Every structure is written in structure tokens, then in C-alpha cells.
Amino acid sequence: MSELSELRMFQQIIMTFDTPAFMRRARDVEAEWNAVLMQCEKERDRLLKVSPRRALKNLIGCGALLTVFTADDAQYLLALADTWQIETSPNQPTSVLNAATVRNVEALVAAFNRFNERWLSYLRTVDLSEVNRLRDGYNRFYVLEKECAVGSPGVARMGFEPLQPAAVEDLLERFPPLRIPAARQT
């Protein structure tokens, strides 16, 4: 038996019992990124749970969304209410802007601003070093490990795209701050 055929036989035996290294590497990168995303999602849900949701519920309860906000912002707020499972039809729409409505609008804007400040502050503390370490290893070794497994440099490079280092901007794209609605000009 030649040395090359012995190597191929060894590779086949190893691949029979274990996932190839290039696949484990890709899986590990994805798993670590997903763990960071889950951590961010959990913290975002915690921050959203009280103040922003309550402020939106109070404002929807007074029935003045379309009176107070532009149609685009009213739609945005109704979409948030749907996402947050807030009942949207307790009162009839009103065109009256009373002191309670003004307070509810101010409370909503303040709650959204507080959430955004806390959210951005939190995102700046997220540790992306392990994700970036794994991405660096992926970029350096994936093609080599795949070539060892498949025996062809061309096949190993096919479809490979290096991963960029993860940054806070990637998290912001996935979990943006709340849009601050603008009141109609009267």
C-alpha cells in the first residue's frame, strides 16, 4: 500500500467516527455568535419589559396615537404594541389632546430614550473577544482543514468567505434602538 492510499484510508476512518475539523470549526463559530445573540436578546427583553411597554400601553389606552403622531410613527408604535402583545383597542380614537395625553406622550418618549441609553450602554459591554478569536481561527484554518478532509484545494476554497470581526455595529443591526416617535406639528 502506498503512503498516499494509507493517508486516505486513515482520513476515511477518522471521518467515519468524527465530524471533520473544518465542520466543527464552522459550527463552533456559529454557536458562539448565537450565544452572544441570545444573551443580547435576553437583556433587551429585560430592559423592555417594564417602562417602554407600560408607557406605550398607557398611550394606546388614551386612544390618541393618530392624533399625536405622524401616520408613520403611529404605525411603528402599533407594530411595537403587536410585537409586545399590548391590547390596541381599549378606547375609541380621540382627537382631543388633554393633559393626560400630553403626559403619556412625554412618558413614552422619556421611556424610549431611557431604554436606548441603557441598551447602547449594555451593547458596549458585550464581550466579543471569543467570537472574534473563533472567527480568526475560522479564517486561518477552515480552508486548510477542509482541504485535508476532501483532498482538493479547489474544492476546499469553493464557497469560502472569510468572516469579519464581530463589532457592536453588528449587534445594533440585529437589535436596533427604539425609534423615538415625533409628534405631529400643530
Secondary structure, 3 states (H helix, E strand, C coil): CCHHHHHHHHHHHHHHHCCCHHHHHHHHHHHHHHHHHHHHHHHHHHHHCCHHHHHHHHHHHCCCHHHHECHHHHHHHHHHHHHCCCCCCCCCCCCCCCHHHHHHHHHHHHHHHHHHHHHHHHHHHCCCHHHHHHHHHHHHHHHHHHHHHHCCHHHHHCCCCCCCCCCHHHHHHHCCCCCCCCECCC
